[in-house]
Amino acid sequence: LLRGPEVPTAIYAGDEMAALGFLRAIHDLGLRVPDDISVMTSLNARFMQRVLPTLTAIRIPQEAVAAEAGETLARLVR
């Protein structure tokens, strides 16, 4: 994806470890975050606040999502 003719302007990483992997791959290819490509993640572990360059992080209320998933599953089972 990063070596193709059309490099994306942003990449979404599902968790912090994937984000760190993207940062490494982007660096290894000589690209720069956020100048060439932005990296976004939906989990916001405290250690990610120390990563440079900083990433965009979407805050997701995990407890609320888990509760809703449980309620939905229980409804489907009934």
Contacts in CASP RR format, 6 or more apart in sequence:
PFRMAT RR
TARGET T0000
AUTHOR 0000-0000-0000
METHOD contacts of the structure
MODEL  1
LLRGPEVPTAIYAGDEMAALGFLRAIHDLGLRVPDDISVMTSLNARFMQR
VLPTLTAIRIPQEAVAAEAGETLARLVR
1 7 0 8 1.000
1 8 0 8 1.000
1 11 0 8 1.000
2 8 0 8 1.000
2 25 0 8 1.000
2 26 0 8 1.000
2 29 0 8 1.000
2 31 0 8 1.000
2 37 0 8 1.000
3 29 0 8 1.000
7 31 0 8 1.000
7 36 0 8 1.000
7 37 0 8 1.000
8 37 0 8 1.000
9 37 0 8 1.000
9 38 0 8 1.000
10 37 0 8 1.000
10 38 0 8 1.000
10 39 0 8 1.000
10 40 0 8 1.000
11 22 0 8 1.000
11 37 0 8 1.000
11 38 0 8 1.000
11 39 0 8 1.000
11 40 0 8 1.000
12 40 0 8 1.000
12 41 0 8 1.000
12 42 0 8 1.000
13 19 0 8 1.000
13 21 0 8 1.000
13 22 0 8 1.000
13 39 0 8 1.000
13 40 0 8 1.000
13 41 0 8 1.000
14 41 0 8 1.000
14 42 0 8 1.000
14 43 0 8 1.000
15 41 0 8 1.000
15 42 0 8 1.000
15 43 0 8 1.000
16 41 0 8 1.000
16 43 0 8 1.000
16 45 0 8 1.000
16 47 0 8 1.000
16 48 0 8 1.000
18 41 0 8 1.000
19 39 0 8 1.000
19 40 0 8 1.000
19 41 0 8 1.000
19 48 0 8 1.000
19 51 0 8 1.000
19 55 0 8 1.000
20 51 0 8 1.000
22 39 0 8 1.000
23 33 0 8 1.000
23 39 0 8 1.000
23 51 0 8 1.000
23 55 0 8 1.000
26 32 0 8 1.000
26 33 0 8 1.000
26 36 0 8 1.000
26 37 0 8 1.000
26 39 0 8 1.000
31 37 0 8 1.000
33 39 0 8 1.000
33 53 0 8 1.000
33 55 0 8 1.000
34 53 0 8 1.000
38 56 0 8 1.000
39 55 0 8 1.000
39 56 0 8 1.000
40 55 0 8 1.000
40 56 0 8 1.000
40 57 0 8 1.000
40 58 0 8 1.000
41 48 0 8 1.000
41 55 0 8 1.000
41 56 0 8 1.000
41 57 0 8 1.000
41 58 0 8 1.000
42 57 0 8 1.000
42 58 0 8 1.000
42 60 0 8 1.000
43 57 0 8 1.000
43 60 0 8 1.000
44 57 0 8 1.000
44 58 0 8 1.000
44 59 0 8 1.000
48 55 0 8 1.000
48 57 0 8 1.000
END
